Amino acid sequence: MHLPFLSRPPRVALVRLEGLIAARAGGFGPASLSLASLAPVLDRAFALKHAAAVILVINSPGGSAVQSSLIAGRIRALAAEKRLPVIACVEDAAASGGYWLASAADEIMVDPASIVGSIGVIAAGFGFQDAIARLGIERRVRTAGAEKSFWDPFRPETGGDAERLHALLEETHEAFRAWIRARRGDRLKAPEAELFTGRFWTGHRAVALGLADGLGADPLAVAKHRFGDAVRLVRIGGPRPPLWRRLLPGLSAEAAVAALEERMAWARLGL
């Protein structure tokens, strides 16, 4: 016998994945996404009683390839363990590592103006050898191991440095490509030579390319469309930052460097 007053509306756990992906420790810098910071949040989301699904709201320019892989792997492990579908709703961007996270979902929904893709790997630095010479500074470095001072910013880059760095980037890029092949598979609608170059697209174009599944990234609208108007979104968040961090967010040089790093990551997307 059906008793309407005992029926429960569907529940969907909602987790925000926002910001740069980095294994940054605590302190005064901006919050970052890492497995250490997100594991408890993800565990709570997938443990939600009577959950029908988990929605990931993603807004990230990317960052650490290792942390992206670890977080995405944890999402898939929990989804398999709890047998829950995962939906990604992309806001401003799911780029580079942010797209790595989005592709951990079974379905990716985007806004037409979202930035999506950037399936590539980057390493950037500076060369200061001429600057210290003009200042009359003599740098003294001794190493045990011929390649220990690899890519030293205070000496000219060598052909060997460039080749070694390129090989490292290619290996990481292949891990990224393999993940996207495994997760998106036959849904990709363009050749890998076009999709895996590091280029990014608007959400509208990403759907046409098979990098996303549909338009409309409002998590409540997505949940209602799939589970009915009675659906209840349960927001799962991490621990609140301590009072000193909330009152003095920009106190240290570490915070300034972290903020600059994040600003540069967004700037690469034109955001």
C-alpha positions in Angstrom: 0.0 0.0 0.0 1.3 3.4 -1.0 1.4 6.0 1.8 2.1 9.4 0.3 2.9 11.0 3.6 5.7 8.5 4.2 7.3 8.9 0.7 10.6 10.8 0.5 11.5 13.3 -2.2 14.7 12.4 -4.1 17.9 13.7 -2.6 20.9 14.8 -4.6 24.3 15.7 -3.0 25.9 18.8 -4.4 29.6 19.5 -4.1 31.4 22.6 -5.4 34.8 22.1 -6.9 36.0 25.7 -7.3 39.5 27.2 -7.7 43.0 26.2 -8.6 43.9 22.5 -8.3 47.0 22.3 -6.1 48.5 20.4 -3.2 48.9 23.6 -1.3 49.0 23.4 2.4 47.0 25.6 4.7 47.9 29.2 5.5 46.7 32.5 4.3 46.6 31.7 0.6 43.4 31.1 -1.4 41.8 27.7 -0.9 42.8 25.2 -3.5 41.4 21.8 -4.6 43.4 18.8 -3.5 42.7 15.2 -2.6 43.5 16.0 1.0 41.0 18.8 1.2 38.3 17.1 -0.8 38.4 13.5 0.3 36.2 14.1 3.5 33.7 16.2 1.4 33.4 13.6 -1.3 33.0 10.8 1.3 30.1 12.7 2.9 28.5 13.4 -0.4 28.5 9.8 -1.6 27.4 8.6 1.9 24.3 10.8 1.9 21.3 8.6 2.8 18.8 7.9 0.1 20.8 9.9 -2.5 19.8 9.6 -6.1 22.9 11.2 -7.5 25.9 13.4 -6.9 26.2 16.7 -8.7 29.6 18.4 -9.0 29.5 22.1 -9.7 32.9 22.8 -11.3 34.6 26.2 -11.8 38.3 25.6 -12.2 41.1 26.7 -14.6 43.1 23.6 -13.8 46.4 23.1 -11.9 48.2 20.1 -10.7 47.9 17.0 -13.0 48.6 14.7 -10.0 45.9 16.2 -7.8 43.5 16.2 -10.8 44.1 12.5 -11.3 43.8 11.7 -7.6 40.5 13.6 -7.1 39.0 12.2 -10.3 40.0 8.7 -9.3 38.4 9.1 -5.9 35.2 10.3 -7.5 35.0 7.2 -9.7 35.9 4.8 -6.9 33.1 6.3 -4.7 30.6 6.3 -7.6 31.3 2.6 -8.2 31.1 1.7 -4.5 27.8 3.5 -3.9 26.4 2.9 -7.4 25.5 6.5 -7.8 25.4 8.5 -11.0 27.6 11.6 -11.1 26.7 14.8 -13.0 29.1 17.7 -13.6 27.6 21.2 -14.0 30.3 23.6 -15.4 30.1 27.2 -14.5 32.8 29.6 -15.8 35.3 27.0 -16.7 36.3 23.3 -16.6 39.7 23.7 -18.3 42.8 21.5 -18.2 42.7 19.9 -14.7 39.2 21.3 -14.3 38.1 19.3 -17.3 39.9 16.2 -15.9 37.6 16.6 -12.9 34.5 17.1 -15.0 35.2 14.0 -17.0 35.0 12.0 -13.8 31.2 12.5 -14.1 28.9 10.3 -16.1 27.4 13.4 -17.7 28.8 16.9 -18.2 26.4 19.8 -18.5 27.7 23.3 -19.4 26.5 26.8 -19.9 26.7 28.0 -23.5 29.4 30.5 -22.5 31.5 28.1 -20.2 35.1 27.5 -21.1 35.7 23.8 -21.6 38.7 21.7 -22.7 42.3 22.7 -22.6 43.4 19.1 -22.7 47.1 19.8 -22.5 50.0 20.2 -20.1 52.1 23.3 -19.5 55.4 24.2 -17.8 56.5 27.8 -17.5 59.5 29.5 -15.9 62.0 32.3 -16.3 65.7 32.6 -17.1 67.7 34.9 -14.9 71.3 34.1 -16.0 71.8 37.5 -17.8 70.2 39.4 -14.9 72.5 38.1 -12.2 75.5 38.6 -14.5 74.7 42.3 -14.9 74.3 42.6 -11.1 77.8 41.1 -10.6 76.4 38.1 -8.7 78.3 34.8 -8.8 76.1 31.8 -8.2 77.8 28.7 -6.7 76.1 25.3 -7.1 77.5 21.9 -6.6 75.6 18.7 -7.4 76.0 15.0 -7.2 74.2 13.7 -10.2 74.6 15.1 -13.7 71.0 16.2 -14.1 70.3 17.3 -10.5 70.2 21.0 -11.5 67.8 20.4 -14.4 66.1 23.5 -15.7 68.0 25.8 -13.4 66.6 29.3 -14.0 70.0 30.8 -13.2 71.8 29.2 -16.1 71.1 29.0 -19.9 68.6 26.3 -20.9 70.4 23.5 -22.8 69.1 21.3 -25.5 69.1 18.4 -23.1 67.0 20.3 -20.6 64.4 21.1 -23.3 64.3 17.5 -24.5 63.9 16.1 -21.0 61.2 18.6 -20.1 59.3 17.8 -23.3 59.4 14.1 -22.6 58.0 14.7 -19.1 55.2 16.9 -20.4 54.4 14.3 -23.1 54.1 11.5 -20.6 51.7 13.6 -18.4 49.7 14.6 -21.5 49.3 11.0 -22.5 47.9 10.2 -19.0 45.4 13.0 -19.5 44.5 11.8 -23.0 44.1 8.2 -21.8 41.7 9.4 -19.0 39.6 11.3 -21.5 39.5 8.4 -23.9 38.4 6.1 -21.1 35.7 8.5 -19.7 34.3 10.0 -22.9 35.0 7.2 -25.4 32.5 7.1 -28.3 31.0 10.4 -27.2 33.9 12.4 -28.7 32.9 13.7 -32.1 36.2 15.1 -33.4 39.7 13.7 -34.0 42.1 13.6 -31.1 44.4 15.7 -33.2 41.9 18.5 -32.8 40.7 17.8 -29.2 44.0 17.1 -27.4 46.0 20.1 -28.4 45.4 22.2 -25.3 42.8 24.3 -27.1 39.6 25.3 -25.3 36.1 26.1 -26.5 32.8 27.6 -25.4 30.2 25.2 -23.8 28.1 25.4 -26.9 30.9 24.2 -29.1 32.0 21.6 -26.5 28.7 19.9 -26.8 29.1 19.7 -30.6 32.6 18.2 -30.1 31.4 15.6 -27.6 33.4 17.1 -24.7 30.1 17.9 -22.9 26.6 16.3 -23.1 24.2 19.2 -22.9 23.5 22.8 -22.3 22.1 24.1 -19.0 24.4 24.1 -16.0 22.1 25.2 -13.2 22.3 22.3 -10.7 18.8 22.8 -9.4 17.3 22.8 -12.9 19.4 19.7 -13.9 18.3 17.9 -10.7 14.6 18.7 -11.3 14.8 17.6 -15.0 16.1 14.2 -13.9 14.4 13.6 -10.6 11.3 15.7 -10.6 10.3 19.0 -9.0 10.3 17.6 -5.5 14.0 16.9 -5.6 16.1 18.2 -2.7 19.6 19.4 -3.2 21.8 18.8 -0.2 24.9 21.0 -0.3 28.0 19.2 1.1 30.9 21.6 2.0 34.3 21.4 3.6 35.3 22.7 7.0 34.9 26.5 7.4 38.3 28.3 7.3 39.5 29.5 10.7 38.6 33.0 11.9 42.1 34.4 11.4 42.1 33.3 7.8 38.7 34.9 7.1 39.7 38.1 8.7 43.2 38.4 7.3 43.1 36.6 3.9 46.0 38.5 2.4 48.4 38.8 5.3 51.5 36.9 3.9 53.7 36.8 0.9 52.6 33.2 0.5 49.1 34.4 0.1 50.2 37.0 -2.5 52.1 34.3 -4.5 49.2 31.9 -4.4 46.7 34.5 -5.5 49.0 35.5 -8.4 49.3 31.9 -9.4 45.6 31.5 -9.5 45.1 34.8 -11.3 47.5 33.7 -14.0 45.7 30.4 -14.4 42.4 32.2 -15.0 44.1 34.7 -17.3 45.2 32.0 -19.7 41.5 31.4 -20.4 40.8 35.1 -20.9 38.8 35.2 -17.6 
